[in-house]
Amino acid sequence: MIPYGRQNITEQDIAAVAQALKGDFLTQGPTILEFEKQFAQYIGCKFAVAVANGTAALHLNALALNVKPGDKVITTPITFAASANCIRYCGGEVVFADIDPKTYLLDINKVEALLKASPKGTYQGIVPVDFAGRAVDLEAFRKLADEYGLWIIQDSCHSPGGYFIDSKGQKQNCGNGNFADLAIFSFHPVKHIATGEGGMITTNDEKLYKKLLELRTHGITRDAAIFQNSPSFAAGQEVPYDSAYPGWYMEMQTLGYNYRFTDFQAALGISQLSRADEGLQRRKQIAKKYNERFSSHSKIEGHSGFVEGHAYHLYVIEVEDRLGLYNALREDQIFAQIHYIPCHLMPYYRQFGWKEGDMPNAENYYKHCISLPMFPTLTEQQQDFVIQKVEAFLNR
Ligand SMILES: *Cc1c(COP(=O)(O)O)cnc(C)c1O
């Protein structure tokens, strides 16, 4: 059987986890800090915060940016629902804007049209998604966001190692914090780096970083510099007490969550991260081959292409008879997948008035898209088999 994506766990990974399990900490230990440091280095940002999963990362971002009821936030309908849901967790309103049918990414022109159509202050933020691994041009989004006073959360779950070229010709890594206020990654088994469950938030903003650390663990701080209660209260002394806060003392200052990552997952993450470039290179090879075979095929209406900076979480093709192709591949034990059912047409979002016809490009894309197997351990032989079966179906 050939799935559309799968993790790559090596003996080195297993040894790293076993080693961590023998240590003093199962959670909240030094391995998490080390993973955060190495991940930040890999992405090229200042701060990284490891959390329980990508959805928790999104939720914490929305909290850190103070999303509240009445806020309006723009995102793409072609994404995993969590990109939108994080706004709803905080009571905000999700406003979908259509995709660009060529890149499959949130169309900045559609976003600008929305912003222009309302008085400034109507919208609070944008959640662009590096869908399939293709990097959003965040420089352009930042410019637009600044014009309207918006924050940006970049959903980079598909794009660790991806980048776009900015207007000065510089590579800008996905999630590097140069343009977005916050970015997130997921370490779910189908993503580039797998830790079972897991996620990471990246940023260059120290204030947001500190807020995230607090929100990740119940809103509790151990930083004496910002304690609000008096040292005498903290020490349990009735008389004024002007010495330092006692060693046990901590304060819950805001309502946070337990969205912590664990040390043995971090050990797996570090080990996986050491092979991230290798995995990315293999993904690019696979994409190149799909592209060679499919980009000029007369029955293929659209495809992910072979694009610089693309991290190829997915390689998508668009075909007329998508259902037929999906079923035919399954008969040969090839489990291609569909990414995504448009978010705005999920029953949950329909209750807010979203309906067919609202996002024509996304809806048309959904009718034809199929994601072909794409993961580093896909063998050449397996890929050839997939290509052969796709071609056999299309040429039937
Ligand atoms: C996987 C994914 C998420 C959620 O990550 P989890 O770790 O599964 O919670 C969010 N957004 C996108 C685009 C994803 O692919």
The ligand as an SDF file (V2000), in Angstrom:
LIG
                    3D

 15 15  0  0  0  0  0  0  0  0999 V2000
   -1.5780   19.7660   10.1650 C   0  0  0  0  0  0  0  0  0  0  0  0
   -2.0590   21.1530   10.0080 C   0  0  0  0  0  0  0  0  0  0  0  0
   -2.5230   21.9200   11.0890 C   0  0  0  0  0  0  0  0  0  0  0  0
   -2.7510   21.3660   12.4550 C   0  0  0  0  0  0  0  0  0  0  0  0
   -1.6950   20.7220   13.0240 O   0  0  0  0  0  0  0  0  0  0  0  0
   -1.9330   19.5740   14.1210 P   0  0  0  0  0  0  0  0  0  0  0  0
   -0.5700   19.3280   14.6440 O   0  0  0  0  0  0  0  0  0  0  0  0
   -2.5230   18.4080   13.4130 O   0  0  0  0  0  0  0  0  0  0  0  0
   -2.8510   20.1210   15.1610 O   0  0  0  0  0  0  0  0  0  0  0  0
   -2.8620   23.2370   10.8500 C   0  0  0  0  0  0  0  0  0  0  0  0
   -2.7720   23.7860    9.6370 N   0  0  0  0  0  0  0  0  0  0  0  0
   -2.3520   23.0800    8.5600 C   0  0  0  0  0  0  0  0  0  0  0  0
   -2.2600   23.7410    7.2410 C   0  0  0  0  0  0  0  0  0  0  0  0
   -2.0060   21.7330    8.7190 C   0  0  0  0  0  0  0  0  0  0  0  0
   -1.6180   21.0300    7.6530 O   0  0  0  0  0  0  0  0  0  0  0  0
  1  2  1  0
  2  3  1  0
  2 14  2  0
  3  4  1  0
  3 10  2  0
  4  5  1  0
  5  6  1  0
  6  7  2  0
  6  8  1  0
  6  9  1  0
 10 11  1  0
 11 12  2  0
 12 13  1  0
 12 14  1  0
 14 15  1  0
M  END
$$$$
